[in-house]
Amino acid sequence: MRVAITGASGLIGTALAGSLRQDGHEVIKLVRRSPQQPDQVSWDPQASDGGVDPATFDGVDAVVHLSGAPVAGGWWTRARKRELRDSRIQSTRALVTAIGKAATPPAALLCGSAVGWYGDTGSREVDESAPAGTGFLAGLVRDWEAASRGGPPGLRVVNLRSGVVLSSQGGMLAPLAPLFRFGLGARLGSGRQYISWIAVTDHVAAVRYLIEHADIEGPVNLTAPNPVTNAEFTAELGRALRRPARLWVPSPVLRAGLGELSGELLGSQRVRPARLLQEGFAFRYPGVATALAAAFSPKD
């Protein structure tokens, strides 16, 4: 199998590429710089013609699009919001354009998305059938998914609505772990808001499962079946690192320090991976305690 990946140097892309290669599959990395390795192909997502030679996709079975500026990369200024949108929506349009020009287009496009689609769900559990929520992030994800659907006839599109990906190598845990190790672990706001998470091992396995199952398309929640509250997550992370986590950051402090972005930390997203469960996908880490223990084990 041949798989092309954008964002292959990120947390998920690195893990996915490694997993595929370990099983003997070929990986092509689309990079936004001059290629430095034989497996890399230059890609300019700002170009109106797609920014990549369409022949790149000849013989490719699936494209996994993971490119996008980090949401938690700073205050959501007007310029920052534009960057978040362009890095997702414009790059997706460029990729779809390039795929459409290929002589033999790939069979599937698995496009990054997020549980931000649902907005703040409170304590209400939602699945893929729920409509888009409100707010900046929900609007961004809605337009991101819409951009993925402009490809050639017959292209199977799967929207990967990812939750918080747990790995000691990056993502949310990378900045949190040092704070917790110094005894500065803290719940945020009321602590009652839900976090929908997934271990990086399960995320990679789910993406591969979706590549291989040609009958699955549309939105798929990439979250573990057991979301937890912020208070529960904080306590379990403290246990995994063997450090107390008794501090508390009040909501006004978060709002003052992070502005509009604080809404994503104080908001609640209780998301169920209904489609993966219906399809019979088996999670290796369905519970957050075992997922965090594995993330920080010496073998991880």
Contacts in CASP RR format, 6 or more apart in sequence:
PFRMAT RR
TARGET T0000
AUTHOR 0000-0000-0000
METHOD contacts of the structure
MODEL  1
MRVAITGASGLIGTALAGSLRQDGHEVIKLVRRSPQQPDQVSWDPQASDG
GVDPATFDGVDAVVHLSGAPVAGGWWTRARKRELRDSRIQSTRALVTAIG
KAATPPAALLCGSAVGWYGDTGSREVDESAPAGTGFLAGLVRDWEAASRG
GPPGLRVVNLRSGVVLSSQGGMLAPLAPLFRFGLGARLGSGRQYISWIAV
TDHVAAVRYLIEHADIEGPVNLTAPNPVTNAEFTAELGRALRRPARLWVP
SPVLRAGLGELSGELLGSQRVRPARLLQEGFAFRYPGVATALAAAFSPKD
1 20 0 8 1.000
1 25 0 8 1.000
1 26 0 8 1.000
1 61 0 8 1.000
1 62 0 8 1.000
1 211 0 8 1.000
2 25 0 8 1.000
2 26 0 8 1.000
2 27 0 8 1.000
2 28 0 8 1.000
2 59 0 8 1.000
2 60 0 8 1.000
2 61 0 8 1.000
3 20 0 8 1.000
3 25 0 8 1.000
3 26 0 8 1.000
3 27 0 8 1.000
3 28 0 8 1.000
3 60 0 8 1.000
3 61 0 8 1.000
3 62 0 8 1.000
3 63 0 8 1.000
3 64 0 8 1.000
3 211 0 8 1.000
4 27 0 8 1.000
4 28 0 8 1.000
4 29 0 8 1.000
4 30 0 8 1.000
4 41 0 8 1.000
4 56 0 8 1.000
4 57 0 8 1.000
4 60 0 8 1.000
4 62 0 8 1.000
4 63 0 8 1.000
4 64 0 8 1.000
4 106 0 8 1.000
5 13 0 8 1.000
5 16 0 8 1.000
5 17 0 8 1.000
5 27 0 8 1.000
5 28 0 8 1.000
5 29 0 8 1.000
5 30 0 8 1.000
5 63 0 8 1.000
5 64 0 8 1.000
5 66 0 8 1.000
6 29 0 8 1.000
6 30 0 8 1.000
6 43 0 8 1.000
6 63 0 8 1.000
6 64 0 8 1.000
6 65 0 8 1.000
6 66 0 8 1.000
6 67 0 8 1.000
6 91 0 8 1.000
6 95 0 8 1.000
7 13 0 8 1.000
7 29 0 8 1.000
7 30 0 8 1.000
7 66 0 8 1.000
7 67 0 8 1.000
7 68 0 8 1.000
8 14 0 8 1.000
8 16 0 8 1.000
8 17 0 8 1.000
8 27 0 8 1.000
8 29 0 8 1.000
8 30 0 8 1.000
8 31 0 8 1.000
8 66 0 8 1.000
9 29 0 8 1.000
9 31 0 8 1.000
10 66 0 8 1.000
11 165 0 8 1.000
11 167 0 8 1.000
11 169 0 8 1.000
11 170 0 8 1.000
11 171 0 8 1.000
11 200 0 8 1.000
12 66 0 8 1.000
12 162 0 8 1.000
12 165 0 8 1.000
12 200 0 8 1.000
12 203 0 8 1.000
12 204 0 8 1.000
12 207 0 8 1.000
13 64 0 8 1.000
13 66 0 8 1.000
14 169 0 8 1.000
15 167 0 8 1.000
15 200 0 8 1.000
15 201 0 8 1.000
15 203 0 8 1.000
15 204 0 8 1.000
16 64 0 8 1.000
16 66 0 8 1.000
16 204 0 8 1.000
16 207 0 8 1.000
16 208 0 8 1.000
17 27 0 8 1.000
17 29 0 8 1.000
18 27 0 8 1.000
19 204 0 8 1.000
19 205 0 8 1.000
19 208 0 8 1.000
20 26 0 8 1.000
20 27 0 8 1.000
20 208 0 8 1.000
21 27 0 8 1.000
26 39 0 8 1.000
27 39 0 8 1.000
28 39 0 8 1.000
28 40 0 8 1.000
28 41 0 8 1.000
28 56 0 8 1.000
28 60 0 8 1.000
29 37 0 8 1.000
29 39 0 8 1.000
29 40 0 8 1.000
29 41 0 8 1.000
30 40 0 8 1.000
30 41 0 8 1.000
30 42 0 8 1.000
30 43 0 8 1.000
30 52 0 8 1.000
30 56 0 8 1.000
30 95 0 8 1.000
31 40 0 8 1.000
31 41 0 8 1.000
31 42 0 8 1.000
31 43 0 8 1.000
32 42 0 8 1.000
32 43 0 8 1.000
32 44 0 8 1.000
32 45 0 8 1.000
33 42 0 8 1.000
34 42 0 8 1.000
35 41 0 8 1.000
35 42 0 8 1.000
41 52 0 8 1.000
41 53 0 8 1.000
41 56 0 8 1.000
42 52 0 8 1.000
43 51 0 8 1.000
43 52 0 8 1.000
43 95 0 8 1.000
44 50 0 8 1.000
44 51 0 8 1.000
44 52 0 8 1.000
44 94 0 8 1.000
45 51 0 8 1.000
45 67 0 8 1.000
45 87 0 8 1.000
45 90 0 8 1.000
45 91 0 8 1.000
45 94 0 8 1.000
45 95 0 8 1.000
46 90 0 8 1.000
46 94 0 8 1.000
47 94 0 8 1.000
48 94 0 8 1.000
48 97 0 8 1.000
49 97 0 8 1.000
49 98 0 8 1.000
49 101 0 8 1.000
50 94 0 8 1.000
50 95 0 8 1.000
50 97 0 8 1.000
50 98 0 8 1.000
50 101 0 8 1.000
51 94 0 8 1.000
51 98 0 8 1.000
52 95 0 8 1.000
52 98 0 8 1.000
54 98 0 8 1.000
54 99 0 8 1.000
54 100 0 8 1.000
54 101 0 8 1.000
54 102 0 8 1.000
54 103 0 8 1.000
55 102 0 8 1.000
55 103 0 8 1.000
56 98 0 8 1.000
56 102 0 8 1.000
57 63 0 8 1.000
57 98 0 8 1.000
57 99 0 8 1.000
57 102 0 8 1.000
57 104 0 8 1.000
57 105 0 8 1.000
57 106 0 8 1.000
58 102 0 8 1.000
58 103 0 8 1.000
58 104 0 8 1.000
59 104 0 8 1.000
59 106 0 8 1.000
60 106 0 8 1.000
61 106 0 8 1.000
61 107 0 8 1.000
61 108 0 8 1.000
61 211 0 8 1.000
62 106 0 8 1.000
62 107 0 8 1.000
62 108 0 8 1.000
62 109 0 8 1.000
62 110 0 8 1.000
62 211 0 8 1.000
63 95 0 8 1.000
63 99 0 8 1.000
63 106 0 8 1.000
63 108 0 8 1.000
63 109 0 8 1.000
63 110 0 8 1.000
64 110 0 8 1.000
64 207 0 8 1.000
64 211 0 8 1.000
65 91 0 8 1.000
65 92 0 8 1.000
65 95 0 8 1.000
65 109 0 8 1.000
65 110 0 8 1.000
65 111 0 8 1.000
65 112 0 8 1.000
65 148 0 8 1.000
66 112 0 8 1.000
67 87 0 8 1.000
67 88 0 8 1.000
67 91 0 8 1.000
68 84 0 8 1.000
68 87 0 8 1.000
68 88 0 8 1.000
68 91 0 8 1.000
69 83 0 8 1.000
69 84 0 8 1.000
69 87 0 8 1.000
69 88 0 8 1.000
71 84 0 8 1.000
71 114 0 8 1.000
71 137 0 8 1.000
71 261 0 8 1.000
71 264 0 8 1.000
72 172 0 8 1.000
72 261 0 8 1.000
72 264 0 8 1.000
73 80 0 8 1.000
74 80 0 8 1.000
74 258 0 8 1.000
74 261 0 8 1.000
75 258 0 8 1.000
75 259 0 8 1.000
75 260 0 8 1.000
75 261 0 8 1.000
76 84 0 8 1.000
76 136 0 8 1.000
76 259 0 8 1.000
76 260 0 8 1.000
76 261 0 8 1.000
81 136 0 8 1.000
84 140 0 8 1.000
85 140 0 8 1.000
85 143 0 8 1.000
88 140 0 8 1.000
88 144 0 8 1.000
88 147 0 8 1.000
89 140 0 8 1.000
89 143 0 8 1.000
89 144 0 8 1.000
89 147 0 8 1.000
92 111 0 8 1.000
92 144 0 8 1.000
92 147 0 8 1.000
92 148 0 8 1.000
93 147 0 8 1.000
93 150 0 8 1.000
95 109 0 8 1.000
96 109 0 8 1.000
96 147 0 8 1.000
96 148 0 8 1.000
96 150 0 8 1.000
96 151 0 8 1.000
99 105 0 8 1.000
99 106 0 8 1.000
99 109 0 8 1.000
99 151 0 8 1.000
99 152 0 8 1.000
99 155 0 8 1.000
100 151 0 8 1.000
100 152 0 8 1.000
100 155 0 8 1.000
105 152 0 8 1.000
105 155 0 8 1.000
106 155 0 8 1.000
107 155 0 8 1.000
107 156 0 8 1.000
107 214 0 8 1.000
108 155 0 8 1.000
108 156 0 8 1.000
108 157 0 8 1.000
108 158 0 8 1.000
108 211 0 8 1.000
108 214 0 8 1.000
109 148 0 8 1.000
109 151 0 8 1.000
109 155 0 8 1.000
109 156 0 8 1.000
109 157 0 8 1.000
109 158 0 8 1.000
110 157 0 8 1.000
110 158 0 8 1.000
110 160 0 8 1.000
110 207 0 8 1.000
110 210 0 8 1.000
110 211 0 8 1.000
111 144 0 8 1.000
111 145 0 8 1.000
111 148 0 8 1.000
111 157 0 8 1.000
111 158 0 8 1.000
111 159 0 8 1.000
111 160 0 8 1.000
112 144 0 8 1.000
112 159 0 8 1.000
112 160 0 8 1.000
112 162 0 8 1.000
113 141 0 8 1.000
113 144 0 8 1.000
113 145 0 8 1.000
113 159 0 8 1.000
113 160 0 8 1.000
113 161 0 8 1.000
113 162 0 8 1.000
113 219 0 8 1.000
114 137 0 8 1.000
114 141 0 8 1.000
114 161 0 8 1.000
114 162 0 8 1.000
114 163 0 8 1.000
115 161 0 8 1.000
115 162 0 8 1.000
115 163 0 8 1.000
115 196 0 8 1.000
115 221 0 8 1.000
115 223 0 8 1.000
115 269 0 8 1.000
115 271 0 8 1.000
116 137 0 8 1.000
116 138 0 8 1.000
116 141 0 8 1.000
116 161 0 8 1.000
116 269 0 8 1.000
117 132 0 8 1.000
117 133 0 8 1.000
117 138 0 8 1.000
117 141 0 8 1.000
117 142 0 8 1.000
117 145 0 8 1.000
117 161 0 8 1.000
117 219 0 8 1.000
118 126 0 8 1.000
118 130 0 8 1.000
118 132 0 8 1.000
118 133 0 8 1.000
118 138 0 8 1.000
118 269 0 8 1.000
118 271 0 8 1.000
119 132 0 8 1.000
119 133 0 8 1.000
119 134 0 8 1.000
119 135 0 8 1.000
119 137 0 8 1.000
119 138 0 8 1.000
119 267 0 8 1.000
119 269 0 8 1.000
120 133 0 8 1.000
120 263 0 8 1.000
120 267 0 8 1.000
120 268 0 8 1.000
120 269 0 8 1.000
121 130 0 8 1.000
121 194 0 8 1.000
121 268 0 8 1.000
121 269 0 8 1.000
121 270 0 8 1.000
121 271 0 8 1.000
122 193 0 8 1.000
122 194 0 8 1.000
122 267 0 8 1.000
122 268 0 8 1.000
122 269 0 8 1.000
122 270 0 8 1.000
123 192 0 8 1.000
123 194 0 8 1.000
123 268 0 8 1.000
123 270 0 8 1.000
124 270 0 8 1.000
125 227 0 8 1.000
125 270 0 8 1.000
125 271 0 8 1.000
125 272 0 8 1.000
126 270 0 8 1.000
126 271 0 8 1.000
126 272 0 8 1.000
127 221 0 8 1.000
127 271 0 8 1.000
127 272 0 8 1.000
127 273 0 8 1.000
127 274 0 8 1.000
127 275 0 8 1.000
128 161 0 8 1.000
128 219 0 8 1.000
128 220 0 8 1.000
128 221 0 8 1.000
128 274 0 8 1.000
128 275 0 8 1.000
129 274 0 8 1.000
132 138 0 8 1.000
132 139 0 8 1.000
132 141 0 8 1.000
132 142 0 8 1.000
133 139 0 8 1.000
136 260 0 8 1.000
137 264 0 8 1.000
141 161 0 8 1.000
145 159 0 8 1.000
145 219 0 8 1.000
148 157 0 8 1.000
148 159 0 8 1.000
149 157 0 8 1.000
151 157 0 8 1.000
156 214 0 8 1.000
156 217 0 8 1.000
157 217 0 8 1.000
157 218 0 8 1.000
158 210 0 8 1.000
158 216 0 8 1.000
158 217 0 8 1.000
158 218 0 8 1.000
158 219 0 8 1.000
158 220 0 8 1.000
159 218 0 8 1.000
159 219 0 8 1.000
159 220 0 8 1.000
160 207 0 8 1.000
160 210 0 8 1.000
160 220 0 8 1.000
160 222 0 8 1.000
161 219 0 8 1.000
161 220 0 8 1.000
161 221 0 8 1.000
161 222 0 8 1.000
161 223 0 8 1.000
161 271 0 8 1.000
162 198 0 8 1.000
162 203 0 8 1.000
162 222 0 8 1.000
162 223 0 8 1.000
163 196 0 8 1.000
163 197 0 8 1.000
163 198 0 8 1.000
163 221 0 8 1.000
163 222 0 8 1.000
163 223 0 8 1.000
163 269 0 8 1.000
163 271 0 8 1.000
164 171 0 8 1.000
164 172 0 8 1.000
164 195 0 8 1.000
164 196 0 8 1.000
164 197 0 8 1.000
164 198 0 8 1.000
165 171 0 8 1.000
165 172 0 8 1.000
165 197 0 8 1.000
165 198 0 8 1.000
165 199 0 8 1.000
165 200 0 8 1.000
165 203 0 8 1.000
166 172 0 8 1.000
166 173 0 8 1.000
166 197 0 8 1.000
166 198 0 8 1.000
166 199 0 8 1.000
166 200 0 8 1.000
166 288 0 8 1.000
166 291 0 8 1.000
166 292 0 8 1.000
166 295 0 8 1.000
167 173 0 8 1.000
167 199 0 8 1.000
167 200 0 8 1.000
167 295 0 8 1.000
167 300 0 8 1.000
168 174 0 8 1.000
168 177 0 8 1.000
168 295 0 8 1.000
168 296 0 8 1.000
168 300 0 8 1.000
169 200 0 8 1.000
173 237 0 8 1.000
173 295 0 8 1.000
176 185 0 8 1.000
176 237 0 8 1.000
177 241 0 8 1.000
177 296 0 8 1.000
179 185 0 8 1.000
179 186 0 8 1.000
180 237 0 8 1.000
180 238 0 8 1.000
180 241 0 8 1.000
180 243 0 8 1.000
180 245 0 8 1.000
181 241 0 8 1.000
181 243 0 8 1.000
182 243 0 8 1.000
183 243 0 8 1.000
183 244 0 8 1.000
183 245 0 8 1.000
183 247 0 8 1.000
184 247 0 8 1.000
185 234 0 8 1.000
185 237 0 8 1.000
185 238 0 8 1.000
185 243 0 8 1.000
185 244 0 8 1.000
185 245 0 8 1.000
185 246 0 8 1.000
185 247 0 8 1.000
186 234 0 8 1.000
186 245 0 8 1.000
186 247 0 8 1.000
186 248 0 8 1.000
186 249 0 8 1.000
187 230 0 8 1.000
187 231 0 8 1.000
187 234 0 8 1.000
187 245 0 8 1.000
187 247 0 8 1.000
187 248 0 8 1.000
187 249 0 8 1.000
188 230 0 8 1.000
188 234 0 8 1.000
188 249 0 8 1.000
188 251 0 8 1.000
188 254 0 8 1.000
188 265 0 8 1.000
188 266 0 8 1.000
189 230 0 8 1.000
189 248 0 8 1.000
189 249 0 8 1.000
189 250 0 8 1.000
189 251 0 8 1.000
189 254 0 8 1.000
189 266 0 8 1.000
190 230 0 8 1.000
190 251 0 8 1.000
191 229 0 8 1.000
191 230 0 8 1.000
191 231 0 8 1.000
191 234 0 8 1.000
192 229 0 8 1.000
192 230 0 8 1.000
192 231 0 8 1.000
192 268 0 8 1.000
193 229 0 8 1.000
193 230 0 8 1.000
193 265 0 8 1.000
193 266 0 8 1.000
193 267 0 8 1.000
193 268 0 8 1.000
193 269 0 8 1.000
194 227 0 8 1.000
194 228 0 8 1.000
194 229 0 8 1.000
194 230 0 8 1.000
194 268 0 8 1.000
194 269 0 8 1.000
194 270 0 8 1.000
195 227 0 8 1.000
195 228 0 8 1.000
195 229 0 8 1.000
195 230 0 8 1.000
195 233 0 8 1.000
195 269 0 8 1.000
196 221 0 8 1.000
196 223 0 8 1.000
196 224 0 8 1.000
196 227 0 8 1.000
196 269 0 8 1.000
196 270 0 8 1.000
196 271 0 8 1.000
197 223 0 8 1.000
197 224 0 8 1.000
197 227 0 8 1.000
197 228 0 8 1.000
197 233 0 8 1.000
197 288 0 8 1.000
197 291 0 8 1.000
198 206 0 8 1.000
198 222 0 8 1.000
198 223 0 8 1.000
198 224 0 8 1.000
199 224 0 8 1.000
199 284 0 8 1.000
199 285 0 8 1.000
199 291 0 8 1.000
199 294 0 8 1.000
199 295 0 8 1.000
200 295 0 8 1.000
201 284 0 8 1.000
201 285 0 8 1.000
201 294 0 8 1.000
202 224 0 8 1.000
202 283 0 8 1.000
202 284 0 8 1.000
202 285 0 8 1.000
202 291 0 8 1.000
203 222 0 8 1.000
205 281 0 8 1.000
205 284 0 8 1.000
206 220 0 8 1.000
206 222 0 8 1.000
206 276 0 8 1.000
206 281 0 8 1.000
207 222 0 8 1.000
209 276 0 8 1.000
209 279 0 8 1.000
209 281 0 8 1.000
210 216 0 8 1.000
210 220 0 8 1.000
213 279 0 8 1.000
216 275 0 8 1.000
216 279 0 8 1.000
219 275 0 8 1.000
220 273 0 8 1.000
220 275 0 8 1.000
220 276 0 8 1.000
221 271 0 8 1.000
221 272 0 8 1.000
221 273 0 8 1.000
221 274 0 8 1.000
221 275 0 8 1.000
221 276 0 8 1.000
222 273 0 8 1.000
222 276 0 8 1.000
223 271 0 8 1.000
223 272 0 8 1.000
223 273 0 8 1.000
224 273 0 8 1.000
224 283 0 8 1.000
224 285 0 8 1.000
224 286 0 8 1.000
224 287 0 8 1.000
224 288 0 8 1.000
224 291 0 8 1.000
225 272 0 8 1.000
225 273 0 8 1.000
225 277 0 8 1.000
225 283 0 8 1.000
225 286 0 8 1.000
226 286 0 8 1.000
226 287 0 8 1.000
226 288 0 8 1.000
227 269 0 8 1.000
227 270 0 8 1.000
227 271 0 8 1.000
227 272 0 8 1.000
228 236 0 8 1.000
228 288 0 8 1.000
232 288 0 8 1.000
233 288 0 8 1.000
234 245 0 8 1.000
235 245 0 8 1.000
236 288 0 8 1.000
236 289 0 8 1.000
236 292 0 8 1.000
237 245 0 8 1.000
237 292 0 8 1.000
238 244 0 8 1.000
238 245 0 8 1.000
239 289 0 8 1.000
239 292 0 8 1.000
240 289 0 8 1.000
240 292 0 8 1.000
240 293 0 8 1.000
240 295 0 8 1.000
240 296 0 8 1.000
241 296 0 8 1.000
251 262 0 8 1.000
251 266 0 8 1.000
254 262 0 8 1.000
254 263 0 8 1.000
254 265 0 8 1.000
254 266 0 8 1.000
255 262 0 8 1.000
255 263 0 8 1.000
255 266 0 8 1.000
258 265 0 8 1.000
273 281 0 8 1.000
276 283 0 8 1.000
285 291 0 8 1.000
285 294 0 8 1.000
294 300 0 8 1.000
END
